C-alpha cells in the first residue's frame, strides 16, 4: 500500500513514475490471492481501482487484473 501512496504523492507533484502501471497491476493481482496473509475482500480491489486515474485503469496490466478478478467466484 505504501508504494501506491508513493505513486499518488508523485503524481500530485507532477512526477510520473514509468513503472506505476506495472506495479499497480501486480498489486491488484496480489489482492486476488486467496492466501490468508493477503486475503482481501473483492470490494477493496475495486475501491483501489476507483482511486486510480482513468489512464491507469485502462492500461493492459490493470485490465488483465480486472479480467482475472471477474473470473473468481466471490
N, C-alpha and C positions, 0 to 999 in steps of 0.2 A: 504494500500500500504506500510505503514511503516513496518508492520510485514514481508512482503515479502523481503524488503530491509534487515531486520534483519537476515532472513534466508540466504540471499546471502552473507552478511558480515561474518556470522558464518562459512559458507561453505568455503569461501576464507581462513579462519584461520584454516581449518581442523576440525571444530567443527560440528558434526551432531546433529541436534535437532530432537528428536524422533517424535514430533508432526507436523513437517513441512508438510508432505504429506497430513495429515488430514486437516490442516488449509488451505493449498493451494487449496484443493478440495472445502472447504467451500467458499473460496474467488471466485473461478471460478463459483460456483453456484450463489453466490450473484450477480455476474456480469450479470447473465441471468435474474434477477428480472426486471420486467418492471416498477416498481415503479419509479416515476420521480426523486426521490433522488438518485437512484442507476443506472439509465439507462446508459448503456454503449454500444457502437457500438460493434457488434459481432467481428469485426476485432481486437478490443482491447483485447478481451479474447484470441484470437489466437496469438496476439503479446506477451501477458504474458506467454502463453504456450511455445512459442518459446524460451523464456528466461530461462525456467526451464531445469533442467538436464534431459537427456533421462530417467534415472531411475525414476525420479519423475513423468514425463509424462506417464509412463507405470504403475503407481500404480492404484489399483481399484478405489480410490477416484477421481483421475483425469479422468480416463477413463469413469466413470459414468457421470461426469460433461460434458465431450465431447459428450457422447451419448445423454444426455438431450439437449445440445446445438444444436445438429443436427436435433432434432425434432421441434425446434422453428422456425416458419416462419420468414424470415427477412423482 
